[in-house]
């Protein structure tokens, strides 16, 4: 599974955190 961990909210609320998570998600999904 490649995706965000379970959380109480559907978004981080921070643009920088969102971009960091997005980069990690894309890196993980293309390196499986």
GROMACS elastic network, one bead per residue, 0.5 to 0.9 nm:
[ bonds ]
;  ai    aj funct       b0    kb
    1    29     6  0.88530   500
    2    25     6  0.65177   500
    2    26     6  0.87930   500
    2    28     6  0.66168   500
    2    29     6  0.61689   500
    3    21     6  0.89544   500
    3    25     6  0.60633   500
    3    28     6  0.87342   500
    3    29     6  0.85621   500
    4     7     6  0.82849   500
    4    21     6  0.75875   500
    4    25     6  0.76046   500
    6     9     6  0.86028   500
    6    10     6  0.87374   500
    7    10     6  0.68904   500
    7    11     6  0.85524   500
    8    11     6  0.89267   500
    9    12     6  0.72328   500
    9    13     6  0.88869   500
   11    14     6  0.81661   500
   11    18     6  0.76878   500
   12    15     6  0.77779   500
   12    17     6  0.65627   500
   12    18     6  0.61547   500
   13    17     6  0.78974   500
   13    18     6  0.76926   500
   14    17     6  0.52366   500
   14    18     6  0.60557   500
   14    19     6  0.86613   500
   15    19     6  0.61824   500
   15    20     6  0.86032   500
   16    19     6  0.51774   500
   16    20     6  0.62043   500
   16    21     6  0.86759   500
   17    20     6  0.50192   500
   17    21     6  0.61453   500
   17    22     6  0.84766   500
   18    21     6  0.51758   500
   18    22     6  0.60085   500
   18    23     6  0.85738   500
   19    23     6  0.60747   500
   19    24     6  0.85504   500
   20    23     6  0.52657   500
   20    24     6  0.62816   500
   20    25     6  0.86541   500
   21    24     6  0.50761   500
   21    25     6  0.60404   500
   21    26     6  0.86072   500
   22    25     6  0.50508   500
   22    26     6  0.61669   500
   22    27     6  0.85069   500
   23    26     6  0.52186   500
   23    27     6  0.60330   500
   23    28     6  0.85019   500
   24    27     6  0.50879   500
   24    28     6  0.60130   500
   24    29     6  0.84705   500
   25    28     6  0.52095   500
   25    29     6  0.60481   500
   25    30     6  0.86927   500
   26    29     6  0.51152   500
   26    30     6  0.62267   500
   26    31     6  0.85485   500
   27    30     6  0.55055   500
   27    31     6  0.61826   500
   27    32     6  0.89096   500
   28    31     6  0.52141   500
   28    32     6  0.63838   500
   29    32     6  0.58524   500
